[in-house]
Amino acid sequence: MAHVVQPKAPNLALPKIEYSEDQQNQLQNQLRLYFAQLDKAHLDEIKNLHTNNVMHWMGI
């Protein structure tokens, strides 16, 4: 079985007083990548759980 790596929350940059489109895009990219990592870890955990259930069912 694969070891599921727990994603680490990103260090988000502190916002500037003035709005910056570049900074907003950077924040959205950081969050998008983080949530993609969470989705993958969740899917891997579900796959491991299903594998364990099948192995138990088969008596392995």
N, CA and C atoms as a LAMMPS dump frame, in Angstrom:
ITEM: TIMESTEP
0
ITEM: NUMBER OF ATOMS
180
ITEM: BOX BOUNDS ff ff ff
-5.0000000000000000e+02 5.0000000000000000e+02
-5.0000000000000000e+02 5.0000000000000000e+02
-5.0000000000000000e+02 5.0000000000000000e+02
ITEM: ATOMS id mol type element x y z
1 1 1 N 0.827 -1.185 0
2 1 2 C 0 0 0
3 1 3 C 0.872 1.25 0
4 2 1 N 0.379 2.264 -0.636
5 2 2 C 1.12 3.516 -0.754
6 2 3 C 0.96 4.343 0.521
7 3 1 N 2.016 5.047 0.829
8 3 2 C 1.976 5.966 1.961
9 3 3 C 1.344 7.274 1.492
10 4 1 N 0.311 7.716 2.181
11 4 2 C -0.375 8.95 1.807
12 4 3 C 0.322 10.112 2.497
13 5 1 N 0.801 11.061 1.689
14 5 2 C 1.488 12.237 2.213
15 5 3 C 0.458 13.305 2.538
16 6 1 N 0.498 13.774 3.778
17 6 2 C -0.427 14.82 4.188
18 6 3 C 0.073 16.16 3.668
19 7 1 N -0.741 16.87 2.878
20 7 2 C -0.307 18.167 2.35
21 7 3 C -0.113 19.186 3.468
22 8 1 N 0.872 20.06 3.277
23 8 2 C 1.139 21.134 4.226
24 8 3 C 0.498 22.409 3.681
25 9 1 N -0.16 23.126 4.557
26 9 2 C -0.794 24.383 4.149
27 9 3 C 0.265 25.368 3.665
28 10 1 N -0.021 26.095 2.581
29 10 2 C 0.969 27.041 2.055
30 10 3 C 1.111 28.262 2.958
31 11 1 N 2.292 28.853 2.927
32 11 2 C 2.513 30.129 3.614
33 11 3 C 2.023 31.232 2.681
34 12 1 N 0.871 31.76 2.981
35 12 2 C 0.274 32.786 2.126
36 12 3 C 0.911 34.14 2.419
37 13 1 N 1.167 34.882 1.35
38 13 2 C 1.766 36.214 1.493
39 13 3 C 0.758 37.172 2.119
40 14 1 N 1.256 38.065 2.94
41 14 2 C 0.387 39.081 3.528
42 14 3 C -0.009 40.082 2.451
43 15 1 N -1.28 40.455 2.415
44 15 2 C -1.721 41.384 1.364
45 15 3 C -1.191 42.796 1.601
46 16 1 N -0.996 43.492 0.498
47 16 2 C -0.598 44.903 0.554
48 16 3 C -1.851 45.744 0.777
49 17 1 N -1.648 46.966 1.153
50 17 2 C -2.795 47.857 1.365
51 17 3 C -3.507 48.125 0.039
52 18 1 N -2.728 48.352 -1.01
53 18 2 C -3.296 48.587 -2.34
54 18 3 C -3.567 47.254 -3.033
55 19 1 N -4.654 47.197 -3.786
56 19 2 C -4.987 45.984 -4.526
57 19 3 C -3.934 45.719 -5.598
58 20 1 N -3.535 44.452 -5.713
59 20 2 C -2.58 44.054 -6.737
60 20 3 C -3.107 42.802 -7.437
61 21 1 N -3.318 42.941 -8.727
62 21 2 C -3.832 41.798 -9.495
63 21 3 C -2.839 40.64 -9.47
64 22 1 N -1.558 40.94 -9.557
65 22 2 C -0.536 39.886 -9.516
66 22 3 C -0.574 39.137 -8.19
67 23 1 N -0.721 39.877 -7.099
68 23 2 C -0.766 39.228 -5.793
69 23 3 C -2.036 38.384 -5.658
70 24 1 N -3.132 38.865 -6.183
71 24 2 C -4.382 38.103 -6.149
72 24 3 C -4.239 36.819 -6.953
73 25 1 N -3.605 36.897 -8.115
74 25 2 C -3.376 35.703 -8.934
75 25 3 C -2.467 34.714 -8.222
76 26 1 N -1.433 35.222 -7.548
77 26 2 C -0.525 34.354 -6.802
78 26 3 C -1.28 33.629 -5.681
79 27 1 N -2.124 34.345 -4.964
80 27 2 C -2.915 33.745 -3.893
81 27 3 C -3.83 32.649 -4.44
82 28 1 N -4.502 32.935 -5.539
83 28 2 C -5.398 31.942 -6.134
84 28 3 C -4.625 30.711 -6.594
85 29 1 N -3.445 30.897 -7.155
86 29 2 C -2.63 29.759 -7.576
87 29 3 C -2.181 28.923 -6.39
88 30 1 N -1.764 29.583 -5.31
89 30 2 C -1.356 28.853 -4.113
90 30 3 C -2.515 28.018 -3.572
91 31 1 N -3.682 28.61 -3.499
92 31 2 C -4.843 27.886 -2.976
93 31 3 C -5.268 26.762 -3.919
94 32 1 N -5.21 27.014 -5.225
95 32 2 C -5.572 25.981 -6.191
96 32 3 C -4.659 24.771 -6.05
97 33 1 N -3.342 25.013 -5.942
98 33 2 C -2.396 23.91 -5.782
99 33 3 C -2.622 23.166 -4.469
100 34 1 N -2.885 23.903 -3.398
101 34 2 C -3.113 23.281 -2.098
102 34 3 C -4.348 22.385 -2.128
103 35 1 N -5.438 22.886 -2.692
104 35 2 C -6.653 22.079 -2.738
105 35 3 C -6.506 20.887 -3.677
106 36 1 N -5.71 21.016 -4.719
107 36 2 C -5.425 19.868 -5.595
108 36 3 C -4.659 18.796 -4.813
109 37 1 N -3.714 19.227 -3.962
110 37 2 C -2.982 18.27 -3.128
111 37 3 C -3.918 17.586 -2.132
112 38 1 N -4.842 18.348 -1.55
113 38 2 C -5.806 17.762 -0.625
114 38 3 C -6.689 16.739 -1.332
115 39 1 N -7.149 17.072 -2.529
116 39 2 C -7.985 16.143 -3.296
117 39 3 C -7.236 14.85 -3.592
118 40 1 N -5.956 14.955 -3.972
119 40 2 C -5.162 13.766 -4.278
120 40 3 C -4.959 12.914 -3.031
121 41 1 N -4.63 13.554 -1.905
122 41 2 C -4.428 12.813 -0.655
123 41 3 C -5.718 12.109 -0.241
124 42 1 N -6.836 12.789 -0.407
125 42 2 C -8.136 12.204 -0.064
126 42 3 C -8.427 10.994 -0.956
127 43 1 N -8.188 11.134 -2.248
128 43 2 C -8.421 10.031 -3.181
129 43 3 C -7.503 8.845 -2.863
130 44 1 N -6.226 9.131 -2.571
131 44 2 C -5.29 8.055 -2.213
132 44 3 C -5.752 7.327 -0.956
133 45 1 N -6.25 8.067 0.013
134 45 2 C -6.723 7.456 1.257
135 45 3 C -7.935 6.566 0.999
136 46 1 N -8.836 7.012 0.146
137 46 2 C -10.015 6.201 -0.194
138 46 3 C -9.587 4.929 -0.919
139 47 1 N -8.632 5.042 -1.848
140 47 2 C -8.138 3.86 -2.556
141 47 3 C -7.522 2.865 -1.579
142 48 1 N -6.737 3.366 -0.622
143 48 2 C -6.141 2.478 0.377
144 48 3 C -7.211 1.801 1.221
145 49 1 N -8.226 2.525 1.584
146 49 2 C -9.316 1.966 2.373
147 49 3 C -10.025 0.863 1.598
148 50 1 N -10.303 1.108 0.326
149 50 2 C -10.966 0.091 -0.498
150 50 3 C -10.071 -1.132 -0.659
151 51 1 N -8.762 -0.912 -0.83
152 51 2 C -7.828 -2.031 -0.954
153 51 3 C -7.815 -2.856 0.321
154 52 1 N -7.801 -2.173 1.471
155 52 2 C -7.829 -2.898 2.747
156 52 3 C -9.11 -3.703 2.894
157 53 1 N -10.231 -3.138 2.483
158 53 2 C -11.51 -3.857 2.582
159 53 3 C -11.499 -5.097 1.708
160 54 1 N -10.98 -4.999 0.492
161 54 2 C -10.935 -6.141 -0.414
162 54 3 C -9.981 -7.206 0.132
163 55 1 N -8.837 -6.77 0.645
164 55 2 C -7.88 -7.723 1.205
165 55 3 C -8.486 -8.439 2.414
166 56 1 N -9.214 -7.733 3.229
167 56 2 C -9.877 -8.345 4.387
168 56 3 C -10.92 -9.346 3.911
169 57 1 N -11.674 -8.951 2.898
170 57 2 C -12.71 -9.814 2.36
171 57 3 C -12.117 -11.108 1.791
172 58 1 N -10.93 -10.969 1.17
173 58 2 C -10.273 -12.123 0.576
174 58 3 C -9.519 -12.951 1.619
175 59 1 N -9.427 -12.442 2.835
176 59 2 C -8.743 -13.175 3.888
177 59 3 C -7.242 -13.026 3.841
178 60 1 N -6.759 -11.963 3.247
179 60 2 C -5.316 -11.746 3.131
180 60 3 C -4.842 -10.918 4.3
